[in-house]
């Protein structure tokens, strides 16, 4: 996996080293470590030998793992945070290692450490108890007032750089892991300024209130270049009322190619070509639609699934998505979902995902990725979250 260094890492190192310099300034009569614990660097861990100090830091913030004999073993994440906050002095060969130097050491040992540390630091600074998680997820975060061995963790958190790839397949595997143990999955995305944005990930089953389409006789439609015209006002009314297919333009109805394909397959629409007057079969309609829109079949599978769930489905073009979906009458309520139909192996870059989530949030809707696999569709919700 490609390793990215956050541009804000230099400023973080500078802050860490500045903190270290300030806290080591003493007068001639004071110990340079007065009021701070001392820990010894041993490999990729720091050991606090003093039993009283070890007990205090563990009981107060649940840092580290108690060892036999009363010592405390801190991982580098914990040690750097405690050193940065001037509560710990880390020594190696009788030399103090400032927090910035420890961060560089951890960076050499563990790929992506600085990304994880920024997330750990942000959560700890806001009062959460944070422990390392099971890879590929990075942290277990406990609810306020909770603690290890006393309460279950609430979130499993993955720390991610904004430059890393968004892989939906991998995301769903992690979601399955968290769901199996009744946890919530949070993705903590670190941007180039070292700020953290959290996204909650959930599986969703959207559901509307519409029943089956009831049309006794198929309605006649005319295939134009990239849409279908229903000229008969009675036929137009039968398709538009209730299920809200298409858009009424005067007495006629205009349908999208996706709506038309759905209705032809259902037996509710019979097409003829606008130029030749000849009948148009579903296979011919889909072939023409693919020429205009290569992912037509993918979108149609998602459209059909949402209609089977009782939703009214309209284009989401003006919102930058494939569809907007209503649970009921669009004349009486806003769309609840923006839906983007994606393939099973969908990947993207995080800025693209961030834009979609931000836009949906801005118009008070929920963005869903409709993952189509073998004509089955599963819906994944991504929403901004503040733990």
N, C-alpha and C positions, 0 to 999 in steps of 0.2 A: 504494500500500500504506500502511496506517495505521502511523504511527510511534509507538512507545511508549517512554517514558523510564523506565528502571529506577528504582524508588524508592531503591535503594541507591546511586544515582549521586552524591547529595549527600555521603554519607559518603566515597565514593571520591575525590571532588574535594577534600574536606577533608584526607584522608590525603596526597594528592599535594602539596597546597600546604604542608602541615606539613613534609613531607620536603624540599621546596624551601627553606623558611625555615631549617631546621636546617643544610642543607648550604651555605648562603650565608653563615653566621655565621663570621667570620674575625677574626684579630687584625690589628693595624696593620701588621705586617711581612709578611703573606702576601698572595699574589694571591687575589682572590675565587674564581678558577677553578682553584686549585691542585689538581693530581691529577685533573682532569676534562677531557675533550675539549670543544672548542667547535665547535658546528655552526651554520650560518646557515640560517634559514628562507627557503626560496624556493618560493613557491606552496604545493603540498601535499607538499613534500619538505624534508628538512634535509640540507645539504651539509657534510661534514667535510673541510676543506681540508688539514689537516696530514697529510702522507703517512704518517708513522710511526704516528700515532694511528689513522688510517684503516685501515692494514694490520693493526694489533694487534687492533682490535675486530672486523674482518671475519674474521681467521684464528682468533680465539678462540671467537667465537659465531656466525659466519657471518651477521652483521648487514649489511644494505645491499647495494648493487651497486657494485663498483669502477668508477671513471670514468677516462677518459684523463687522464694527468697525475698519477695517484695519489690523487685525491680519492675520497670514498665518499658515495654517495647513499642516505640512509635514508628509508623511508616514515614517515608520522606514527605508525603503530603502534609501530615500532621506536624512534623518537625519544622518544615518551612513556615507553616502558618504561625506556629508558636514562636518561632524565632523572629518572624516579621512583626509580631505583636509584642515583642520584647519580654516574653515570658520564658524563653528558653535560650540557653547558650549551647551551641553544638561545637564540640571539640573533636579534633582528629590529630593525633600525634602531638598533643598539648598545644595545638593552635586552634583559635576560634575560627569557625567557618560562618561568615555572614549568610543571611537568607539568600541573597543573590547568587553567591557561590554555590550554595546547596541546590538552587534551582538549575544552575548550569550542569551540576553533577547529575541531577535527576534527568535532565534533558538527554544527557549522553546514555544513561542507563535504560530509559524507557521512552519509546517513541510516542509522541503526542502528549508528553507529561505536562507541558506548559498549558495546553488546552484544558486538561483535566483540573490542573491546579486553579486556574481562573474560576472554574465552576465551583470547585470545592470552597475556595476563598469567599466567593459571593454568598454561598449558602451558609457557611459558618458565620460570616460577618452579620448575617441577619438572624442569628440565634438558633439555627437548626443543628441537630446532631447528625453528622454525616459519617458514614463508614464505607470502606471500599466494597464494591459489589462483585458479582460473578461475571467475568468477561463473557460476551462482549459489552455488557452494560457496566458502567463505571462506579456508580454509587448507590447505596441504600440511604434514604433520607427518612428520618423519623418525624412524626407530627410534633408540634410544639407540646412540651410536657412529657414526651415519650423518650424512651432510652432503650439501648440494647439489653436484651434479657429481661426486659420489663414489659415492653409493648412492641407490637409488630411494626416494621417500617411501613410507611405510607406510599412512598414513591421509589421506583427504580429509575435512575437517571443515566442517560447517555450523553457524554460531553462530545461536542462536534464543532469543528471549524466551519465557518461559512464557505470555505473553499473546498470542502470535501463533497463527495458525490452523495446525492440523495438516492438511495436504492430502496424501492418499495418492497421488494421481496425480502431483503434483510430486515427491514423495519417490521414487517409482519411476523417474522420469526421471533424477534424480540418482544413484540406485542403478545404473541402466544405464550412466551415464557412468563411474562408478568401476569397475564390473565390466569394462567394455571395456578399461580400462588396468590391470587386476589390482590395484586398490587396495581397501582396506576403507573403508566409509562410516561415519563417526561423526557423530551429531547432539549438539551441545553446547548443552544447554538452561540458560539463565540464569534463576534465580528472582528474586523481588523482594528477597531479601537479598543478591543478587549472587553466590550460590554456583552452581557449575556441576555439572550431572549429565550424564553421557555415555550415549548409547544407540548400540549397534551395530545396524546394519540389514542383514538378509540375506534373500535368497530361499531358501525351504525347500521341499523336496518330501517331505512326510511319507509314510511307508510302513509298513504293518503286515504281519503274517504270515498272515492269513486267506485261504483260498481262496474259490471261488464257493459261494453258498448252494445246497444240494442238497435240494430238497423235491419229491417226486414228485407229490403231490396238494396242492391249495391247502387251507389251513387256514381253518376258519370263524371269523369274528370278529364281534362285536356293537359297533356304534358308539354310544357313550354321548355325554355332552355334550362333553367335551374329551379323550376317550381311547377306546381300543378294548379290549374284554374278549374274551379267548380262553378260553371255558369248558372246552373239551375238554382234558383233561390230556395226552393223547398229542400233540395239536397244539401245545399250549403248550410241551411239552418239546422238540419238533422245532425250534421257533423260538428258544427260549431257549438251548439247548445249542449250543455252537460259536460262534455269532455274538452271543450274549448280547443278543438283542432283548428289550426290555421288562423287567418285574420280576415275579417270581412272588409272588403273594399267595395263600398256601395252594396249592390245586391249579390255580388259574387264573393266566392271564398278562395283565398290563395293558401295553398298548403306547401310546406317545405318538402323536399324529396324524402327526408326521413319519415315524416308523417305519412306521406303518400305510400311509401313502401310498406309501412306498418299496416295501413288500411287495406292495401291490395292483398297482402298476405292474410289478413283477417276476413277477406271477402266482402268488405264494406265499400270498396272503391273499384271501379272499372275504368281503365285508362285507354285513351287514344292519343295518337301523335298529332300535335297542332298543325304540322306541315302536311302530312300525308293522309291523316284521318284514319290510319290503320291502328288496330289494337296494339297495346304495349303490354307484354308479359312482365311479370315480376323480375325475371332474370335479366331482361333487357333494361328495365328501370335501374336495377342495381348496378349493371355494367356501366350505364351512363353516369350514374351517381359516383362510382369509383373513379371515373376519369376526372370528375370535378373535385372530388374529395377522397384522396387515397385511403383514409381511415374510416370510410363510410360504414363498412360492416361492423367495425368496432363500436362506433357511435350508435348504430342501429341496435346492436345487442343490448347496450346499456339503456337505450330508449324503451325497448320492449320490456326489459326487466322492471323499469320504473313504472310503466303503465300497468304491468301485472300486479304491482304493489298499490295500485289505486291512486297514483299521483297524476296531476296535470303537469305535463312537461312542455316547456317552451325553450326557444333558443336562449343561450346565455351569452351571446356575442357581445352585447353592450357591457357585460361585466367581465369580459376576458375569459369566459369558460365555455364549455360545450352546451350546457343546459342550465336552466333554472327550473326548480321543481316546487310545485304547490301542493299542500295537503288538501286544499279545498278550492273554492271559487276564487280565481284571481281578481275578480271584481270586488271581493270583500276582504281579501287578506293579501299580504305580501308573500313572495316566495320564501320558503324556509331554507332551501338548499341551493347552492351553486354546485353543479356536478361536472367533473372533468373525467371523461372516459379514457382509460389508459390500458395498455397491454400488460400481460402478466409480468414481463421483465422490465417494467418501467423504471427508468432512471432520469434524473435531472440534476441541475445544480441548485444549491440551497437558495441563492437569491431569487430564482424563479419561483420556488415554493413559497418563500417569504412574501413575495408580491401578491401571490394568489390568496394567501391567508389574510394579509393586511387588507386587500380589497374587499374580501367577503366580510371581514369584521367591520369595515367602514360603512358598508351598506346593510349591516345588521342581518347577515345571512351566515350560514355554516357551509364551509367548503368541504366537499366530499370528493375523494378520488374513487371512481368506480372502476375497480380492477376486473377486467374481463378475461376469463380463462375458460376455454371450452364452452363458451356461451353462458357460463355461470358468472354472476357478478357479485363481488363483495365490496362493501363501501367502507372507506377509511376516512375518519374525521381528523383534521389537524386544526387545532385552535390555540391561539395565544393564551398563556396561562401565567399567573403570578403565584408561585407557591408560598 
